[in-house]
Amino acid sequence: MGRIARSFALFGASWRVLRSRKELAVFPVLAAVAGLLVAAVFLGSGYWISHAEIAEHSRLTPGSYVMLGLFYLAAAFVTVFFNAALISQADVALRGDDPRVAAGLAEAGRRWLPLLGWAAVTATVSLILREIERRFAFVGYFVSGLIGAAWNLITYLVLPVMMIEDAGVRHGAKRSAELLKRTWGEQAAGRFGIGLVGFLLSLAGFAVILGVAFLLGGTITIFVAVGLSLVWGFLVSIVCTTLAGIYQTALYRYAADGIVPEEFGKVDFEGAFAGR
């Protein structure tokens, strides 16, 4: 099985899990709602604080940078928390039991402090990469992209380790790097498949919606089409985020325990993740 075909097969396996366990998609929805609330609180207050500081001091003061750092931390924690909740219940589903939203939130809540620590690490890395891009322009984007890709690869299994092994930040990062050594050859196959299918679904949906709007014509129709496109994009994002969490958990189980989940039994899972 070629890499592209294997990527689509892994997407299909993850989709079969989601189709039978639709409640898993609730976690990305909750993350989106919480993210909007965080953005509203921090960006709204941050705008007024920055505006007042510029008016008084003609520049931003350290207070604005503190606000920016807190925003990054809060946004990262929202993402980490709900992804952790999703992974905990994806593992339940892959073991053949029934996942529950309340149980996932409870599991993530029980580990909120280590998750906050990991969120602080990811927020710090994001700020550093952003600063590299800002300072070094085109070269900065290239360097930041390389560093970011390497970081994502090394830390891909941190959350499954933290949730399933009840590990802290340091052990989670170390364990993720160890598991990567066993699976690095094709680790990105499933991620590529999910990302590619998500992109194609988004593109196809946008094309159909905007094509119909163009044929019907009218200003109101265009606004409706834009609204439908946003809704479609959101739905595709929710599905892809859920599939990514399922795949991430399945990969952890194979890398850590050598177990191929039943839903992935028809896929050349061992071939996809054979160590190099």
ABEGO torsion letter per residue (X at the ends): XBAAAAAAAAAAAAAAAAAABAAAAAAAAAAAAAAAAAAAAAAAAAAAAAAAAAAAAGBBBAAAAAAAAAAAAAAAAAAAAAAAAAAAAAAAAAAGBBBBAAAAAAAAAAAAAAAAAAAAAAAAAAAAAAAAAAAAEAAAAAAAAAAAAAAAAAAAAAAAAAAAAGBBAAAAAAAAAAAAAAAAAAAAAAAAAAAAAAAAAAAAAAAAAAAAAAAAEEAAAAAAAAAAAAAAAAAAAAAAAAAAAAAAAAAAAAAAAGBBBAAAAABBAAAAABBX
